[in-house]
Amino acid sequence: MDLRVPVFAITALFSFFLFPLERCLELRTAAAGTTHGDIPDVGFILATPLHSLLVQNPFVHDASALVNTIFVVLCYVYLVFVFHGGIHPPHPNIGVIVAGVAVYAIRFVLGCATQLPLPHDYLFSVFDFPDIMFGANTLFQPFYSGHCAIATVAVLGLREEKYTRLAAAAFLLNTFQSVRMLATRGHYSIDLLVGTIVGVWLFSYIPALDAWGRRLDPAPAPAP
């Protein structure tokens, strides 16, 4: 039985369901009267000059947001590529997909427990992800950063497969978008730190998950 189709279909349906559901938590945030606020954050303070630069240069802000969105999409493309056996065909590598779903499943659970207020000086961009999906109606910051978690999984995967230059490029892009999110007030420092830790933690389970998937769906015997 080829696990690729059912696992990918379930993952896609789960993701499309979870993203809107996570945003529905905004209703509870609004009802609690904590839709906006300011939390002291060292990352925000250090990124203040870049924040001012982005405010004064909307084109730079939108261009950097577009780079971030492209980077996130490429990370997902890489995970899907690995899942479909792009590196080790014909085995299904289910570990990366499970890790990708777990990133947002865990964040949803944490989001039900804690919602960080949206800074009053948050910089919205129609080219940014997830602003490009939900518009300017965000009322709170999801805890933690899914960007950092997914990018960390991709960076570690590329490094393990000896794609050293790609791993270095992905690491630099992840660092860039992390600094940019502090400047735009898109995530607090703790979001980025915890997102990175979650990515490392989930990546450690990928080999065991892949081995389990290969036992369920062994490679076909070579033709005589």
KAMO-V982736 format. One record per residue. N is the residue number from 1. PSI is psi in degrees with one decimal (NA if undefined). NEAR is the number of other C-alpha atoms within 12 Angstrom. Layout:
# KAMO-V982736
N_PSI_NEAR / N_PSI_NEAR
This chain:
# KAMO-V982736
1_126.4_16 / 2_117.4_23 / 3_-11.1_29 / 4_-50.3_30 / 5_-54.1_16 / 6_-39.7_16 / 7_-43.6_25 / 8_-39.6_28 / 9_-44.8_15 / 10_-40.7_18 / 11_-45.0_27 / 12_-45.7_21 / 13_-41.8_15 / 14_-42.9_22 / 15_-44.4_23 / 16_-28.1_18 / 17_-38.7_18 / 18_-38.5_25 / 19_-53.8_25 / 20_-35.6_20 / 21_-38.4_23 / 22_-40.0_33 / 23_-23.1_30 / 24_-19.6_23 / 25_-17.1_29 / 26_-30.9_30 / 27_-41.3_21 / 28_-37.3_21 / 29_-45.5_28 / 30_-41.1_21 / 31_-30.3_12 / 32_-6.3_15 / 33_25.5_16 / 34_39.7_23 / 35_-25.5_24 / 36_155.8_22 / 37_171.9_20 / 38_121.9_20 / 39_128.9_22 / 40_129.1_16 / 41_121.8_20 / 42_-38.2_15 / 43_-40.4_28 / 44_-42.4_30 / 45_-45.8_21 / 46_-30.0_18 / 47_8.1_26 / 48_-43.7_23 / 49_-40.1_18 / 50_-35.6_26 / 51_-45.3_28 / 52_-38.6_24 / 53_-42.7_19 / 54_-34.8_29 / 55_-40.6_22 / 56_-16.1_14 / 57_82.1_15 / 58_-33.3_20 / 59_-43.5_16 / 60_-40.9_21 / 61_-48.6_30 / 62_-38.2_26 / 63_-43.2_20 / 64_-32.9_33 / 65_-39.2_35 / 66_-39.5_24 / 67_-42.8_23 / 68_-44.7_36 / 69_-43.6_29 / 70_-41.1_24 / 71_-44.2_32 / 72_-43.5_32 / 73_-42.6_21 / 74_-36.0_24 / 75_-42.2_37 / 76_-37.8_29 / 77_-40.9_21 / 78_-44.0_31 / 79_-42.3_37 / 80_-38.9_32 / 81_-46.3_25 / 82_-41.6_33 / 83_-40.4_37 / 84_12.7_28 / 85_24.7_26 / 86_-28.1_19 / 87_-39.3_21 / 88_62.8_17 / 89_154.3_17 / 90_20.2_22 / 91_140.5_28 / 92_127.7_39 / 93_85.5_41 / 94_-13.7_41 / 95_-42.4_37 / 96_-35.6_45 / 97_-42.6_44 / 98_-42.3_38 / 99_-42.6_39 / 100_-42.5_41 / 101_-41.0_35 / 102_-34.1_31 / 103_-47.7_38 / 104_-26.2_37 / 105_-45.1_28 / 106_-41.0_28 / 107_-35.3_33 / 108_-43.2_30 / 109_-45.3_20 / 110_-34.7_24 / 111_-29.6_31 / 112_-26.5_25 / 113_-40.7_17 / 114_131.6_21 / 115_119.4_35 / 116_135.8_36 / 117_149.2_31 / 118_124.9_32 / 119_146.4_28 / 120_-22.2_20 / 121_26.0_23 / 122_135.9_34 / 123_112.3_34 / 124_146.7_32 / 125_134.1_34 / 126_-11.5_23 / 127_-3.3_26 / 128_153.6_32 / 129_126.4_30 / 130_11.2_30 / 131_-34.2_25 / 132_-22.0_20 / 133_-37.3_18 / 134_-2.5_22 / 135_-160.8_16 / 136_28.5_19 / 137_11.2_22 / 138_132.3_35 / 139_-12.7_34 / 140_168.1_38 / 141_120.1_44 / 142_137.4_41 / 143_111.0_37 / 144_-163.2_38 / 145_111.8_41 / 146_-30.7_42 / 147_-54.3_47 / 148_-39.4_44 / 149_-49.2_41 / 150_-42.7_44 / 151_-36.9_49 / 152_-41.7_44 / 153_-43.2_45 / 154_-43.5_46 / 155_-46.5_37 / 156_-37.1_34 / 157_-43.6_38 / 158_-40.1_28 / 159_-41.2_20 / 160_-31.9_20 / 161_11.2_17 / 162_19.5_14 / 163_71.6_17 / 164_-44.3_16 / 165_-41.6_15 / 166_-39.9_22 / 167_-41.7_25 / 168_-40.9_22 / 169_-42.8_22 / 170_-38.7_33 / 171_-44.7_29 / 172_-41.3_20 / 173_-38.3_30 / 174_-39.9_36 / 175_-42.9_24 / 176_-48.5_24 / 177_-26.4_35 / 178_-45.5_39 / 179_-40.4_32 / 180_-39.0_41 / 181_-32.1_39 / 182_-39.1_36 / 183_-38.0_36 / 184_-4.1_38 / 185_28.3_43 / 186_-24.6_45 / 187_149.8_40 / 188_163.5_38 / 189_-41.1_32 / 190_-31.0_27 / 191_-45.1_33 / 192_-42.1_35 / 193_-48.7_26 / 194_-38.1_27 / 195_-41.5_35 / 196_-42.5_32 / 197_-42.4_24 / 198_-41.8_34 / 199_-43.5_38 / 200_-43.1_25 / 201_-46.6_20 / 202_-35.9_33 / 203_-31.6_36 / 204_-18.8_21 / 205_-10.4_24 / 206_-45.1_31 / 207_-42.1_21 / 208_-38.8_19 / 209_-39.2_23 / 210_-41.5_30 / 211_-38.9_19 / 212_-41.6_20 / 213_-35.9_29 / 214_-27.5_27 / 215_-34.2_19 / 216_-29.8_18 / 217_72.6_20 / 218_154.4_20 / 219_143.2_21 / 220_147.7_14 / 221_141.6_8 / 222_144.7_7 / 223_140.2_5 / 224_NA_4
